[in-house]
Amino acid sequence: MVGPQLPREICVLCKGSRLLCGKPRCPILMKMQYLVPVKDSVLKQDISGSSPPSFFVGHFGYPRVFVGPMLPPVAGEDTIIFDRVEEWFGKSIEEILGYRSLLVRGMIKTDVKGKWERILLDAQEAAMSFKPVDMEVLLERKPRFRVEFDSHSQPMGPSAPLKNLKVVGELVVPRSVNRVVGDTDLKASEGVVQLYLEGMPVSYISRLFSAALLGVERDRRLVPTRWAITATDDIVSRKILSKVKTYSEIDQILVFKESYLDNHFVILMIPHAWSFEQLEAWYPGTAWLLKGRRPIVVGDYEGYRGRKDYASNVSGAYYAARLAVAEYLDRIKRQALVIVFREVRPGYIMPLGVWVIRETVRSALNREPRVFDEISEALKYVKENLKLEWDYWRTKSRLLELLLKQRTIKEFLGS
């Protein structure tokens, strides 16, 4: 019996996370697992090397999930780049997959909250280190020959059940991290913000959050890696935006652009109180739209008061882009209405994580913008830098609807 035909946009909306197709695992992600070559040096039961460090928490089966450290069969401080996504912008897909395919995951299944065994506590402690940590790992069997993908987090290397773990190197833990981790009366969200204000990379903060190292003692629990990444982006951006909303509006219309890995961004900023929208056009032949003749456009937005629910159309990419935009506005001490246009073209063949969005938008906002006095001229420039026909964007955008119908922004946003 043939089941009902699923909507074309279902994979773009799901991105392998919500299993909207009704299948127990994402067929697209499962097919990708075997496309990346894995070196023989990682397919061993005993591995010693320098963990970046890296710590992974799965989400399937929550609250009982697979957890464990990740390390390559090589030593030295250079391995930090295997997990430090802030240093990846400009790298090729092949380079990134090369980093990740070398990281072996040793896995233990455990409850996210409760008494954890010694081996997991050692991995948790190692996750605190800012620099690579030498480890020795014994697995119950040779790792599976595959690399796993996820829409939110970076690709994951071969995995196997973890039998034993020994941390043989010294941890390098910043004083501010020791202070926040040791403060068991400090809320997790407050700890995230404090570490960000201390200059810690977002990828490092989300790892600490995922490893149950932040928060009030009775509330500490392991957080799936993908959830921790988005939560960190959300918490930090909301904190920054609380300041941004006190600033004056920008006095001219700004347009920025940047491209990376066949992800093409155009960012429009208009003088007004804070509001934000992200629109994504997925072309046929990309990670989440393998077939078809026409692109699919999805979007999410918020007004001055922010969102009360999850941005389920764009998902984690929304919060990654919003953080980069908030950082820029805080830097120039202004607020604005912002629309992020993202075109995902066929060169983006597999999902690499929301860091791609965060770092590409950051790069765009580090460039000099084109400046306009009239919205019509700015929109003309935006159209010229997008490949997709304008009607696709116009019909999906709530904020463009506002601009094109010339309704007052305050009326539309209810601010």
Summary of the structure (lengths in Angstrom):
residues: 415
radius of gyration: 21.8
end to end distance: 51.8
largest distance: 65.4
contacts: 1386
relative contact order: 0.13
helix: 36%
strand: 22%
